[in-house]
């Protein structure tokens, strides 16, 4: 297949580009290429790069021509930025997706695979794994933007028959993750024996999934012939932030201590005490589940960060 990946130089997008190339697909990566990308050197020569902004309908249409699938992962990667509801955040998430849908319909794209977030569930009283049928109750502006994107896709599906797959990704981590993400920040602090800053008591839990597993699930799901749907991308297990930090300290042989801070102003209402998803649908449809255990994934991140530190 010929696939367009928007946000192809980003954390998740570059992992999907890499996986698609490895599986023998023809890949077009669209993004603001003046920014650093995370696509491995061995993959770059196999990728067609298109510089452009998804807010530009003409640019999106040009990149979409002759593509079978679109993996739409361009968006606001910083939830704090999205929560500010800037014009750029709104236009990137909503106008950008609208342009993707219009171009997909115009050029007969088979399916749009959309990178959404577990944040749309927004349930702070979770006792069981969240399923794709669980009620959604977005609590932050970021979650509202993602949910709006899901509804926009649903409307295009119902009105124009546009096939789509919504991936509700839980908490991805791994090599090349943005430096503002928790696991990178924790390792950076531990490697340099600085205090690890944790908001709250650290008892809040998250379902951390390794980036290679996210890419594998996304590309495999895109290859399957099935109608418009929603799929959790998760491990089915949650770990507390405090446990992750302590594991990182032990793994790196650090003298760091955890420093617990009050939640920033405005974040209290949006903070979830527990979050983890069900993998039953993913296993039944794709025949697989995540294969990377949290400790193994953390080890890979640590080894990569240590190697970078040694080469500096």
C-alpha positions in Angstrom: 0.0 0.0 0.0 0.9 3.6 -0.3 0.4 5.4 3.0 0.5 9.1 4.0 1.7 9.7 7.6 1.0 13.2 8.9 3.2 14.3 11.7 5.6 11.8 10.2 8.6 13.3 12.0 7.0 13.2 15.5 7.3 10.7 18.2 4.5 8.4 17.2 4.4 9.4 13.6 8.1 8.5 13.0 7.6 5.1 14.7 4.7 4.4 12.3 6.7 5.5 9.3 9.5 3.1 10.3 7.1 0.2 10.8 5.3 0.8 7.5 8.6 0.9 5.6 9.8 -2.3 7.3 6.6 -4.0 6.3 7.2 -3.0 2.6 4.8 -0.2 2.2 5.4 3.0 0.2 5.4 5.9 2.7 4.8 9.6 2.3 5.7 11.6 5.4 4.1 15.0 5.7 5.1 17.6 8.3 6.9 20.8 9.1 10.3 19.5 8.0 12.2 22.4 9.3 11.8 20.8 12.7 14.0 17.9 13.9 12.6 14.5 13.0 13.0 11.2 14.6 13.0 8.8 11.6 16.0 6.5 11.7 18.8 7.1 9.1 18.3 3.6 7.6 14.7 4.4 6.9 14.9 7.9 5.6 16.1 7.0 2.0 12.9 4.9 1.7 10.5 7.7 2.6 9.0 10.4 0.4 9.0 13.7 2.4 6.4 16.4 1.8 6.8 19.7 3.6 3.5 21.3 4.5 1.0 22.3 7.2 -2.1 20.2 7.6 -4.0 23.5 8.0 -3.3 24.0 4.3 -6.0 22.1 2.3 -4.0 22.3 -1.0 -0.9 20.9 0.7 -2.9 18.1 2.3 -4.6 17.3 -1.0 -1.3 17.2 -2.9 0.2 14.7 -0.3 -3.0 12.6 -0.3 -3.1 11.8 -4.1 -2.6 8.1 -4.9 -2.5 7.1 -1.2 -4.5 4.1 0.1 -4.4 4.9 3.8 -3.8 8.1 5.9 -2.2 7.8 9.3 -3.1 11.1 10.9 -0.8 11.9 13.8 -0.1 15.5 13.2 -1.4 17.6 16.1 -0.6 19.3 19.3 1.8 17.1 21.2 1.9 19.2 24.3 -1.3 18.7 26.3 -0.5 21.9 28.3 -0.4 23.9 25.0 -3.7 22.3 23.9 -5.2 23.1 27.3 -4.5 26.7 26.6 -6.9 26.4 23.7 -4.8 28.6 21.4 -6.0 29.3 17.9 -3.1 27.2 16.6 -4.1 24.2 18.8 -7.7 24.4 17.7 -6.9 24.9 14.0 -4.3 22.2 14.0 -6.5 19.6 15.6 -9.9 20.4 14.0 -9.2 22.3 10.7 -6.3 19.9 10.0 -8.5 16.9 10.4 -11.2 18.4 8.3 -8.7 18.9 5.5 -7.6 15.3 5.9 -11.2 14.1 5.6 -12.0 16.3 2.6 -8.8 15.2 0.8 -9.5 11.5 1.7 -13.0 11.7 0.2 -11.8 13.5 -2.9 -9.0 11.0 -3.7 -10.8 7.9 -2.6 -8.6 7.0 0.3 -9.5 3.6 1.8 -9.2 4.5 5.5 -8.1 7.2 7.9 -6.3 6.0 11.0 -6.6 8.7 13.6 -4.4 9.2 16.6 -6.7 10.0 19.5 -6.1 9.7 23.2 -7.3 7.8 26.3 -7.9 11.3 27.7 -11.3 11.3 26.1 -12.6 8.8 28.7 -11.8 11.2 31.5 -13.3 8.9 34.2 -11.8 9.6 37.6 -13.7 6.7 39.3 -12.2 3.9 37.3 -12.2 0.5 38.9 -12.2 -1.7 35.8 -10.2 -1.6 32.5 -11.7 1.0 30.1 -13.3 -0.6 27.0 -14.1 1.1 23.8 -17.7 1.1 24.9 -17.0 3.0 28.1 -18.6 6.4 28.5 -16.5 9.3 27.4 -16.2 12.3 29.7 -13.3 14.5 28.6 -12.1 16.7 31.4 -9.4 18.8 29.8 -9.3 21.0 26.8 -6.8 18.6 25.2 -9.3 15.7 25.7 -12.2 17.8 24.3 -10.2 18.6 21.1 -9.5 14.8 20.6 -13.1 13.9 21.3 -14.2 16.6 18.8 -11.9 15.0 16.2 -13.5 11.6 16.8 -17.0 13.1 16.3 -15.8 14.9 13.2 -14.6 11.6 11.7 -17.9 9.9 12.7 -19.9 12.6 10.9 -17.8 12.2 7.7 -18.3 8.4 8.0 -22.1 8.7 8.3 -22.5 11.4 5.7 -20.0 10.5 3.1 -19.1 6.9 3.9 -15.5 7.7 4.8 -13.9 4.7 6.5 -11.9 5.5 9.6 -10.2 3.9 12.6 -9.9 5.8 15.9 -6.9 4.7 18.0 -7.3 5.7 21.6 -3.7 5.6 22.6 -3.0 5.5 26.4 0.5 6.6 27.6 3.2 6.0 25.0 6.8 6.1 25.9 10.1 5.0 24.4 13.2 6.0 22.6 13.0 9.5 21.0 10.1 10.5 23.2 9.7 14.3 23.7 11.8 15.6 26.6 8.7 17.0 28.4 7.2 13.5 28.8 7.3 12.1 32.3 9.6 9.0 31.7 12.2 11.1 29.8 12.2 13.7 32.6 12.5 11.0 35.3 15.5 9.4 33.6 17.2 12.7 32.9 16.9 13.6 36.6 18.0 10.2 37.7 21.0 10.0 35.4 22.2 13.3 36.8 21.3 12.5 40.4 18.7 15.3 40.6 15.4 15.2 42.5 12.6 13.6 40.4 9.7 16.1 40.4 6.3 14.4 40.8 3.0 16.2 41.0 0.8 15.0 43.8 1.6 11.9 45.9 2.6 9.8 42.9 -0.2 7.3 43.5 -2.0 8.2 40.2 -1.6 5.3 37.7 -1.2 5.2 34.0 -1.2 2.5 31.3 2.3 2.9 29.8 2.7 1.3 26.3 6.1 1.1 24.5 6.2 3.1 21.2 7.2 0.1 19.0 4.0 -1.7 20.2 1.9 1.4 19.4 3.4 1.4 15.8 2.9 -2.3 15.4 -0.8 -2.1 16.5 -1.5 1.0 14.3 0.0 -0.5 11.1 -1.5 -3.9 11.6 -5.0 -2.4 12.3 -4.6 -0.2 9.1 -4.0 -3.3 7.0 -7.1 -5.1 8.2 -10.4 -4.9 6.2 -12.9 -3.8 8.7 -15.4 -0.9 9.0 -15.1 2.3 10.9 -14.3 1.6 14.5 -12.6 2.6 17.8 -9.6 0.7 19.2 -7.8 1.0 22.5 -4.0 1.0 22.2 -2.8 0.0 25.6 -1.4 -2.9 27.7 -4.3 -3.6 30.1 -2.1 -2.9 33.1 -1.5 0.3 35.1 1.5 1.4 37.1 1.7 4.3 39.6 3.9 7.3 38.8 5.7 6.8 42.0 6.5 3.1 41.2 7.8 4.1 37.7 10.1 6.8 39.3 11.4 4.4 41.9 12.1 1.8 39.2 14.0 4.3 37.2 16.1 5.3 40.2 16.9 1.7 40.9 17.7 0.9 37.3 20.0 3.8 36.8 21.8 3.3 40.2 20.9 6.9 41.0 21.0 8.8 44.3 17.9 10.8 43.3 14.9 11.1 45.5 11.3 11.8 44.6 10.2 15.3 45.2 6.4 15.6 45.5 4.8 18.9 44.4 1.3 20.3 44.6 -0.6 20.1 41.3 -0.3 23.2 39.1 -3.2 25.7 39.2 -6.0 24.6 36.9 -4.8 21.0 36.6 -6.6 19.5 39.6 -9.9 19.0 37.9 -8.3 17.3 34.9 -6.0 15.0 36.8 -7.0 11.3 36.8 -6.2 9.1 39.7 -6.3 5.9 37.7 -6.2 5.1 34.0 -5.8 1.8 32.2 -7.5 0.2 29.2 -8.9 -3.2 28.1 -7.0 -5.1 25.4 -9.7 -7.6 24.7 -10.9 -6.0 21.4 -7.4 -5.5 20.2 -6.5 -9.1 20.9 -9.7 -10.4 19.2 -9.4 -8.3 16.1 -5.7 -8.2 15.6 -4.7 -11.4 17.3 -2.0 -9.8 19.4 -1.3 -7.7 22.4 1.6 -5.5 23.5 4.8 -7.6 23.8 7.1 -5.1 25.7 6.9 -5.2 29.4 7.3 -1.9 31.2 10.6 -2.8 32.8 12.0 -3.9 29.4 10.8 -0.7 27.7 12.3 1.4 30.5 15.6 -0.5 30.1 15.7 0.4 26.4 15.0 4.0 27.1 17.8 4.1 29.8 20.4 2.5 27.5 19.6 4.9 24.7 19.8 7.9 27.0 23.1 6.7 28.5 24.6 6.2 25.0 23.6 9.7 24.1 25.1 11.1 27.3 28.4 9.3 26.6 28.6 10.7 23.1 28.1 14.3 24.1 
